C-alpha cells in the first residue's frame, strides 16, 4: 500500500513526462522521426524564421498574420538544431505538452483522489492530439492552450474550500502569459486577461486591497518582461510602425467581418457564427463545452459563493469569445479544448456520486503501473486514429516525387530566385532549397486587395521587371495577369491539398 502511494505521489510527474515525450515523438511534425514538417502552412516550414536569421525584419520585410513571438520562437528552435533544421522545436513542444498535462492533473486533484486525477489526465491527450487541435510546429496553438489551462487552474484553485492564497510569483507568471498571448495572437488574450482580473478581485476580497495592488504590480512586471524585448526589437530596427500596421491593423481589418461591427454586435455575431459552427463541426468539443458549463453552474464543482460562479464563468466566456472573434466560422477552435478537463471532471464526479465505492478504488504496486500503462496505450491508439501527421510525414520522408520533381528546376539552379504570387507557402521554399526570395515573403489569406494594394503592386512590378527567375502561382491567377503571361513561360503543375499550382520561368 505504501509503495502504491509513493508511485501516485511521486511517479505521476515522470509518467506525464513519458506521455508528453511519446506524444511529441509520434505526432509532432518536427519530430526526429520525420524528414520534415508536412502540413501546408508557412508557420510549419519556419520560412519566416529562416528569413529572420538571414537578417530580415518581421512585418517590414516579411508579411505574416501571427504575432512576432511565434516567429522568434521558431528562430530559437532553428538556432539550437544542428544544420538549422526544425527538430529543435520538438523540445519546446515536449515541454508545452508536459505542462499542459500537469495543469490538467492539478485541476483534477482539486476535486478527485489521486488515482482518478491520473486516469482522467491520461485520457485528455486522446482529444487534444487531434489534428484540428494539436497544430504541431506552431506556437500559437499549443502555447496559448497551455497558458489558458494554467490560468484556469489558478482561478479554480480559489474556488475550493479552503481557498489557496495566490502566490506572488504566480501573478508574475500570469502577467507574462498574458503578454505572450498578446504578442502571439492577440485575439486570444481575453481569457488569461479576465483570469488575471478575477484573481486580483479574489485577493482583494480575501487579503485586502494592499495585497491586491501588490499582485497587480507583479503581474504588470511580468507583462513588461515579455513586452519590453518585443518592442525593443522593432524599435531597434525602426519597424514599430510596421508591427502595429501589419500585426494589429491588418488582422483587425483584413481577416474578419466582425471587425466591421460595433463591439457589442461583434460579440454576438462572432459568438453565434464562430462558436456555433466550431461546436457543431467537432461534436467532442460541443459535448465537452455543454457538460463543462453544466459542471460550473449546476455541479459537481460549482463554487459556493454566487460571485465565484461568475468569476469562474467569465474566463470560460473569454475562451468562447476568442473562438468566435475575430475569425468567424470558428477557425481557431483549439481554445475550446479547455472544456475537455471540465467535462471529464463533471463525468467522474457524477460516476462517484452514483457509485461511491469507486472512490475507494486504489490499485496497489504494479497494478498502478499496469493501469497507467493501459491508459497510455489506449490514449495513443485513439490519438493515432485522429492525427494523420505520421502518414503525411512518411509520405514526404520518401521524397514524394510530385513536389520534388515540381521544384527540381529551382533546386538545381543555386542562383535562382523564386517568388510566390498570391499563394501561401505550402512548403515551396522548403522544397526549393530554402533559398531566400528576392521579394518580400507574403502569406496571403483573404486580404482585401482594394484596401491593401501595396503587396499586390510590389508583386506585379517584379513580374513586369522580370526580376524573379521562378514564380509559383495558383492556376486561377496565372491566366489573369498580363505580366506573368508575357514575361514568363509555363513549366509544370503540381496538385497539393486539393489545389493546383503552376511553376513559371522567366523568358530570356
C-alpha positions as CSV (number, residue, x, y, z in Angstrom):
1,X,0.0,0.0,0.0
2,X,2.8,2.4,0.9
3,X,4.6,1.6,-2.5
4,X,1.3,2.4,-4.3
5,X,1.0,5.8,-2.6
6,X,4.6,6.6,-3.4
7,X,4.0,5.8,-7.1
8,X,1.0,8.1,-7.1
9,X,2.7,10.8,-5.1
10,X,6.0,10.9,-7.0
11,X,5.6,8.9,-10.1
12,X,2.9,10.7,-11.9
13,X,5.2,13.6,-12.9
14,X,7.5,11.1,-14.6
15,X,4.6,9.4,-16.2
16,X,3.2,12.6,-17.6
17,X,6.7,13.4,-19.0
18,X,6.7,10.0,-20.6
19,X,3.3,10.5,-22.2
20,X,4.3,14.0,-23.4
21,X,7.5,12.6,-24.8
22,X,5.9,9.8,-26.7
23,X,3.1,12.1,-28.0
24,X,5.7,14.6,-29.3
25,X,7.8,11.9,-30.8
26,X,4.9,10.2,-32.7
27,X,2.6,13.1,-33.6
28,X,4.7,16.3,-33.9
29,X,5.7,17.1,-37.4
30,X,9.0,18.4,-36.0
31,X,9.9,15.0,-34.6
32,X,13.2,13.5,-35.4
33,X,11.3,10.5,-36.8
34,X,10.2,12.5,-39.8
35,X,12.1,14.1,-42.7
36,X,10.4,17.4,-42.4
37,X,7.1,19.1,-41.4
38,X,4.4,18.2,-43.9
39,X,1.4,20.4,-43.2
40,X,0.7,23.2,-45.7
41,X,1.2,26.2,-43.6
42,X,4.1,28.7,-43.7
43,X,4.5,28.5,-40.0
44,X,5.2,24.8,-40.1
45,X,8.1,25.3,-42.6
46,X,9.6,28.0,-40.4
47,X,10.1,30.1,-43.6
48,X,9.7,33.4,-41.8
49,X,12.2,32.3,-39.1
50,X,14.8,31.4,-41.7
51,X,14.4,34.8,-43.2
52,X,14.8,36.5,-39.8
53,X,18.0,34.6,-39.3
54,X,19.2,35.9,-42.6
55,X,18.7,39.5,-41.4
56,X,15.1,40.2,-42.4
57,X,12.8,42.0,-40.0
58,X,9.2,40.8,-39.3
59,X,6.4,42.9,-40.8
60,X,8.9,45.2,-42.6
61,X,10.3,42.5,-44.9
62,X,8.0,39.6,-44.0
63,X,4.2,39.9,-44.0
64,X,2.5,37.3,-41.8
65,X,-0.6,37.4,-39.8
66,X,0.6,35.8,-36.5
67,X,2.4,37.6,-33.7
68,X,6.2,38.1,-33.5
69,X,6.8,35.7,-30.6
70,X,5.6,32.8,-32.9
71,X,8.5,33.5,-35.3
72,X,11.0,34.4,-32.6
73,X,10.3,31.0,-31.0
74,X,10.9,29.4,-34.4
75,X,14.2,31.2,-34.6
76,X,15.3,29.8,-31.2
77,X,14.3,26.3,-32.4
78,X,16.4,26.6,-35.6
79,X,19.3,28.0,-33.6
80,X,19.5,25.1,-31.2
81,X,19.2,22.5,-34.0
82,X,22.3,21.4,-36.0
83,X,22.0,22.5,-39.6
84,X,19.2,24.8,-38.7
85,X,16.7,22.0,-39.1
86,X,13.3,22.1,-37.3
87,X,13.9,19.2,-34.9
88,X,14.7,21.6,-32.1
89,X,11.1,22.6,-31.9
90,X,10.3,19.2,-30.6
91,X,12.0,20.1,-27.3
92,X,9.7,23.1,-27.0
93,X,6.6,21.0,-27.9
94,X,7.6,18.4,-25.3
95,X,7.8,21.0,-22.5
96,X,4.5,22.6,-23.5
97,X,2.8,19.2,-23.7
98,X,4.1,18.3,-20.2
99,X,2.9,21.5,-18.6
100,X,-0.5,21.1,-20.3
101,X,-0.9,17.7,-18.8
102,X,0.5,19.0,-15.4
103,X,-2.1,21.8,-15.2
104,X,-4.8,19.3,-16.2
105,X,-3.8,16.9,-13.4
106,X,-3.7,19.8,-10.9
107,X,-7.3,20.8,-11.8
108,X,-8.4,17.2,-11.4
109,X,-6.7,16.9,-8.0
110,X,-8.7,19.9,-6.7
111,X,-11.8,17.6,-6.6
112,X,-10.7,14.0,-7.1
113,X,-8.5,11.4,-5.5
114,X,-5.0,10.9,-6.9
115,X,-5.7,7.8,-9.0
116,X,-8.9,9.4,-10.6
117,X,-6.9,12.5,-11.3
118,X,-4.2,10.5,-13.0
119,X,-6.7,8.4,-15.0
120,X,-8.6,11.4,-16.4
121,X,-5.4,13.3,-17.2
122,X,-4.1,10.4,-19.3
123,X,-7.4,10.4,-21.2
124,X,-7.1,14.1,-22.1
125,X,-4.4,13.7,-24.8
126,X,-6.7,11.4,-26.7
127,X,-8.7,14.5,-27.6
128,X,-6.0,17.1,-27.6
129,X,-3.8,15.3,-30.1
130,X,-6.4,15.5,-32.9
131,X,-5.1,17.3,-35.9
132,X,-7.6,20.2,-35.6
133,X,-6.4,20.9,-32.0
134,X,-2.7,19.9,-31.9
135,X,-1.1,22.1,-34.6
136,X,2.5,20.9,-34.4
137,X,5.2,23.4,-35.2
138,X,3.0,26.5,-34.4
139,X,3.5,28.2,-31.0
140,X,0.1,29.9,-31.1
141,X,-1.9,26.7,-30.9
142,X,-0.1,24.8,-28.2
143,X,1.4,27.8,-26.2
144,X,-2.0,29.6,-25.9
145,X,-3.7,26.4,-24.7
146,X,-1.1,25.8,-22.0
147,X,-1.3,29.4,-20.7
148,X,-5.1,29.2,-20.7
149,X,-5.1,25.9,-18.8
150,X,-2.7,27.4,-16.3
151,X,-4.9,30.5,-15.8
152,X,-8.0,28.3,-15.4
153,X,-6.2,26.2,-12.7
154,X,-5.3,29.4,-10.8
155,X,-8.9,30.6,-10.9
156,X,-10.4,27.2,-10.0
157,X,-8.0,26.8,-7.1
158,X,-9.5,29.9,-5.5
159,X,-13.0,28.4,-5.7
160,X,-12.3,25.3,-3.4
161,X,-12.6,25.5,0.3
162,X,-10.4,26.4,2.0
163,X,-9.1,28.8,-0.8
164,X,-5.4,28.7,-1.6
165,X,-3.5,32.0,-1.5
166,X,-2.3,33.3,-4.8
167,X,1.5,33.4,-4.7
168,X,3.4,36.5,-5.9
169,X,5.4,34.6,-8.4
170,X,2.2,33.1,-9.8
171,X,0.8,36.6,-10.5
172,X,4.1,37.5,-12.3
173,X,4.0,34.3,-14.4
174,X,0.3,35.0,-15.3
175,X,1.3,38.5,-16.4
176,X,4.0,37.0,-18.6
177,X,1.4,34.6,-20.0
178,X,-1.0,37.4,-20.9
179,X,1.8,39.2,-22.7
180,X,2.9,36.1,-24.5
181,X,-0.5,35.5,-26.0
182,X,-0.8,39.2,-26.8
183,X,2.3,39.0,-29.0
184,X,1.4,35.6,-30.4
185,X,-2.3,36.0,-31.4
186,X,-3.9,39.0,-29.7
187,X,-7.5,37.8,-30.4
188,X,-6.9,35.1,-27.7
189,X,-5.8,37.4,-25.0
190,X,-9.2,37.9,-23.4
191,X,-9.3,34.6,-21.4
192,X,-6.0,35.0,-19.5
193,X,-6.7,38.7,-19.1
194,X,-10.0,38.0,-17.5
195,X,-8.5,35.3,-15.3
196,X,-5.9,37.8,-14.0
197,X,-8.6,40.3,-13.1
198,X,-10.6,37.6,-11.3
199,X,-7.5,36.6,-9.3
200,X,-6.9,40.3,-8.3
201,X,-10.6,40.5,-7.2
202,X,-10.2,37.3,-5.1
203,X,-7.0,38.6,-3.5
204,X,-8.7,41.9,-2.7
205,X,-11.7,40.1,-1.1
206,X,-9.6,37.7,1.0
207,X,-6.4,39.6,1.8
208,X,-7.2,43.3,1.3
209,X,-6.5,46.0,-1.3
210,X,-2.8,46.4,-0.5
211,X,-2.1,42.7,-1.4
212,X,-4.3,43.1,-4.5
213,X,-2.3,46.1,-5.6
214,X,1.0,44.3,-5.0
215,X,-0.2,41.3,-7.1
216,X,-1.3,43.7,-9.8
217,X,2.1,45.3,-9.8
218,X,3.9,41.9,-10.1
219,X,1.6,40.9,-12.9
220,X,2.4,44.1,-14.8
221,X,6.1,43.5,-14.2
222,X,5.7,40.0,-15.8
223,X,3.8,41.6,-18.7
224,X,6.6,44.2,-19.2
225,X,9.3,41.5,-19.1
226,X,7.8,39.9,-22.2
227,X,6.6,43.1,-23.9
228,X,9.7,45.1,-23.4
229,X,12.1,43.0,-25.5
230,X,9.5,42.7,-28.3
231,X,9.1,46.4,-28.6
232,X,12.8,47.0,-28.3
233,X,13.4,44.7,-31.2
234,X,11.1,46.6,-33.5
235,X,12.3,50.0,-32.2
236,X,15.9,48.9,-32.8
237,X,15.1,48.0,-36.5
238,X,12.8,51.1,-36.9
239,X,9.8,48.8,-37.6
240,X,7.4,49.8,-34.8
241,X,5.0,51.2,-37.4
242,X,5.2,48.0,-39.4
243,X,4.4,46.0,-36.3
244,X,1.3,47.8,-35.4
245,X,0.1,48.2,-39.0
246,X,0.6,44.6,-40.1
247,X,0.0,42.7,-36.9
248,X,-2.9,44.7,-35.4
249,X,-4.4,46.8,-38.2
250,X,-4.2,44.2,-40.9
251,X,-5.6,41.4,-38.7
252,X,-8.5,43.6,-37.4
253,X,-9.4,44.9,-40.9
254,X,-8.4,42.3,-43.4
255,X,-9.2,39.0,-41.8
256,X,-12.6,39.4,-40.3
257,X,-16.1,40.6,-40.8
258,X,-16.7,41.0,-37.1
259,X,-14.2,43.9,-37.0
260,X,-16.6,46.0,-39.2
261,X,-19.3,45.8,-36.5
262,X,-19.7,47.7,-33.2
263,X,-18.1,45.7,-30.3
264,X,-21.5,44.5,-29.0
265,X,-22.6,43.3,-32.4
266,X,-19.2,41.7,-33.0
267,X,-19.5,39.7,-29.8
268,X,-23.0,38.4,-30.6
269,X,-22.2,37.8,-34.3
270,X,-18.9,36.3,-33.7
271,X,-20.1,34.0,-30.9
272,X,-23.0,32.8,-33.0
273,X,-21.1,32.0,-36.2
274,X,-17.7,31.1,-34.7
275,X,-18.6,29.1,-31.6
276,X,-21.8,27.5,-33.0
277,X,-20.0,26.3,-36.2
278,X,-17.0,25.2,-34.3
279,X,-19.0,23.2,-31.8
280,X,-21.2,21.6,-34.5
281,X,-18.2,20.7,-36.6
282,X,-16.4,19.0,-33.6
283,X,-19.0,17.1,-31.6
284,X,-16.4,16.2,-28.9
285,X,-15.8,19.8,-28.2
286,X,-19.6,20.6,-28.3
287,X,-20.4,18.0,-25.6
288,X,-17.3,19.0,-23.6
289,X,-18.4,22.6,-23.6
290,X,-22.0,21.7,-22.6
291,X,-21.0,19.2,-19.9
292,X,-18.3,21.5,-18.6
293,X,-20.6,24.5,-18.3
294,X,-23.2,22.4,-16.5
295,X,-20.5,21.4,-14.1
296,X,-19.7,25.1,-13.5
297,X,-23.3,26.2,-12.8
298,X,-25.1,23.0,-11.6
299,X,-22.4,20.9,-10.0
300,X,-20.5,19.0,-9.0
301,X,-17.7,21.6,-8.6
302,X,-20.0,24.7,-8.6
303,X,-18.4,27.4,-6.3
304,X,-20.4,28.0,-3.1
305,X,-20.4,31.8,-3.5
306,X,-22.6,33.2,-6.2
307,X,-20.0,35.7,-7.4
308,X,-17.4,33.0,-7.5
309,X,-19.5,31.3,-10.2
310,X,-19.3,34.4,-12.2
311,X,-15.6,34.6,-11.6
312,X,-15.2,31.0,-12.9
313,X,-17.6,31.5,-15.9
314,X,-16.0,34.8,-17.2
315,X,-12.7,33.2,-18.2
316,X,-14.6,30.4,-20.0
317,X,-16.6,33.0,-21.8
318,X,-13.3,34.6,-22.8
319,X,-12.4,31.3,-24.4
320,X,-15.6,31.1,-26.4
321,X,-15.2,34.8,-27.5
322,X,-11.7,34.1,-28.7
323,X,-13.0,31.4,-31.0
324,X,-15.8,33.5,-32.4
325,X,-13.9,36.8,-32.8
326,X,-12.2,37.9,-34.9
327,X,-12.1,34.7,-37.0
328,X,-15.7,33.9,-37.8
329,X,-16.7,30.3,-38.6
330,X,-14.5,29.1,-35.8
331,X,-11.1,28.9,-37.5
332,X,-9.3,28.9,-34.2
333,X,-11.2,26.2,-32.3
334,X,-8.3,24.9,-30.2
335,X,-9.1,27.1,-27.2
336,X,-12.3,25.1,-26.7
337,X,-10.2,22.2,-25.6
338,X,-10.1,23.9,-22.2
339,X,-13.6,22.5,-21.6
340,X,-12.4,18.9,-22.0
341,X,-10.9,18.5,-18.5
342,X,-14.1,20.2,-17.0
343,X,-16.3,17.7,-18.9
344,X,-14.1,14.8,-17.7
345,X,-14.2,16.1,-14.1
346,X,-18.0,16.5,-14.3
347,X,-18.5,13.0,-15.6
348,X,-16.1,11.5,-13.0
349,X,-17.8,13.3,-10.1
350,X,-21.2,12.1,-11.3
351,X,-20.0,8.5,-11.5
352,X,-18.5,8.7,-8.0
353,X,-21.8,10.1,-6.8
354,X,-23.8,7.2,-8.3
355,X,-21.2,4.6,-7.3
356,X,-19.5,5.9,-4.1
357,X,-17.5,2.7,-3.6
358,X,-15.5,3.5,-6.7
359,X,-13.9,6.4,-4.7
360,X,-12.1,3.7,-2.7
361,X,-10.6,2.1,-5.8
362,X,-6.9,2.1,-5.3
363,X,-4.6,-0.1,-7.4
364,X,-1.5,-1.3,-5.5
365,X,2.1,-1.7,-6.5
366,X,2.5,-2.9,-10.1
367,X,-1.3,-2.7,-10.6
368,X,-0.9,1.1,-10.6
369,X,1.8,0.8,-13.3
370,X,-0.4,-1.5,-15.3
371,X,-3.4,0.8,-15.1
372,X,-1.4,3.8,-16.2
373,X,0.3,1.8,-19.0
374,X,-3.0,0.5,-20.3
375,X,-4.5,4.0,-20.3
376,X,-1.4,5.4,-22.1
377,X,-1.7,2.8,-24.8
378,X,-5.4,3.5,-25.2
379,X,-4.7,7.2,-25.4
380,X,-2.1,6.9,-28.1
381,X,-4.2,4.5,-30.1
382,X,-7.1,6.9,-30.1
383,X,-4.8,9.8,-31.0
384,X,-3.4,7.8,-33.8
385,X,-6.9,7.4,-35.3
386,X,-7.3,11.2,-35.4
387,X,-3.8,12.5,-36.1
388,X,-2.5,12.0,-39.6
389,X,0.9,13.5,-39.1
390,X,2.8,10.2,-39.2
391,X,1.2,9.2,-42.5
392,X,1.9,12.6,-44.1
393,X,5.4,12.7,-42.8
394,X,6.2,9.2,-44.0
395,X,4.9,10.3,-47.4
396,X,7.4,13.2,-47.6
397,X,10.2,11.2,-46.0
398,X,10.1,9.0,-49.1
399,X,10.6,12.3,-51.0
400,X,7.3,12.4,-52.8
401,X,8.2,12.7,-56.5
402,X,5.4,15.1,-57.3
403,X,6.6,18.1,-55.3
404,X,10.3,17.3,-55.7
405,X,10.1,17.0,-59.4
406,X,8.0,20.1,-59.5
407,X,10.7,22.1,-57.6
408,X,13.6,20.4,-59.4
409,X,14.4,23.3,-61.7
410,X,14.8,25.7,-58.7
411,X,16.8,23.2,-56.7
412,X,19.2,22.6,-59.5
413,X,19.9,26.3,-60.0
414,X,21.8,27.6,-57.0
415,X,21.5,31.2,-58.1
416,X,17.8,31.1,-58.8
417,X,15.4,33.5,-57.2
418,X,11.7,32.5,-56.5
419,X,8.5,34.3,-55.7
420,X,5.1,33.1,-54.6
421,X,2.5,35.1,-56.5
422,X,-0.7,35.4,-54.4
423,X,-0.4,32.0,-52.6
424,X,0.6,30.6,-49.2
425,X,3.9,28.9,-48.7
426,X,2.8,25.2,-48.9
427,X,6.5,24.3,-48.5
428,X,7.6,25.6,-51.9
429,X,10.5,27.5,-50.3
430,X,11.4,24.4,-48.3
431,X,11.5,22.1,-51.3
432,X,13.1,24.8,-53.4
433,X,16.2,24.5,-51.2
434,X,15.3,27.2,-48.6
435,X,16.5,29.9,-50.8
436,X,15.8,33.4,-49.6
437,X,13.3,35.0,-52.0
438,X,14.2,38.3,-53.6
439,X,10.8,39.7,-52.9
440,X,9.2,40.1,-49.6
441,X,7.6,37.0,-48.2
442,X,3.8,37.1,-48.0
443,X,1.4,34.6,-46.5
444,X,-1.8,35.7,-48.1
445,X,-5.2,34.6,-46.9
446,X,-8.3,36.8,-47.6
447,X,-6.8,40.2,-47.8
448,X,-8.9,42.9,-49.4
449,X,-6.7,44.0,-52.2
450,X,-8.7,47.1,-52.8
451,X,-7.7,48.2,-49.3
452,X,-4.2,46.8,-49.2
453,X,-2.7,47.5,-52.6
454,X,1.0,47.6,-51.7
455,X,1.8,43.9,-51.7
456,X,-0.1,43.3,-55.0
457,X,1.7,46.3,-56.7
458,X,5.0,45.0,-55.4
459,X,4.5,41.6,-56.9
460,X,3.1,43.0,-60.2
461,X,6.1,45.3,-60.6
462,X,8.6,42.5,-60.1
463,X,6.8,40.4,-62.8
464,X,6.9,43.4,-65.1
465,X,10.7,43.9,-64.5
466,X,11.4,40.2,-64.8
467,X,13.4,40.5,-61.6
468,X,12.5,37.0,-60.4
469,X,13.7,33.8,-62.0
470,X,10.9,31.4,-61.0
471,X,7.2,32.1,-60.0
472,X,4.9,29.7,-58.2
473,X,1.2,30.7,-58.6
474,X,-2.3,29.4,-58.3
475,X,-3.7,28.5,-61.7
476,X,-6.5,31.0,-61.3
477,X,-4.1,33.8,-61.0
478,X,-1.8,32.5,-63.8
479,X,-4.3,33.4,-66.5
480,X,-5.4,36.7,-65.2
481,X,-2.0,38.6,-65.0
482,X,-0.6,40.0,-68.2
483,X,3.0,40.4,-67.0
484,X,3.1,36.8,-66.0
485,X,1.8,35.5,-69.3
486,X,4.1,37.9,-71.3
487,X,7.4,37.6,-69.4
488,X,7.3,34.0,-68.0
489,X,6.9,30.6,-69.6
490,X,4.9,27.8,-68.0
491,X,6.9,24.7,-66.8
492,X,4.6,22.4,-64.9
493,X,1.7,22.0,-62.4
494,X,1.5,20.2,-59.0
495,X,-1.6,19.4,-57.0
496,X,-1.4,19.8,-53.2
497,X,-4.2,19.7,-50.7
498,X,-6.8,19.9,-53.5
499,X,-5.2,23.0,-55.1
500,X,-3.3,23.2,-58.4
501,X,-0.1,25.3,-58.5
502,X,1.9,26.3,-61.6
503,X,5.6,26.9,-61.9
504,X,6.8,29.6,-64.4
505,X,10.4,30.5,-65.5
506,X,11.4,33.9,-66.8
507,X,11.7,34.2,-70.6
508,X,15.2,35.1,-72.0
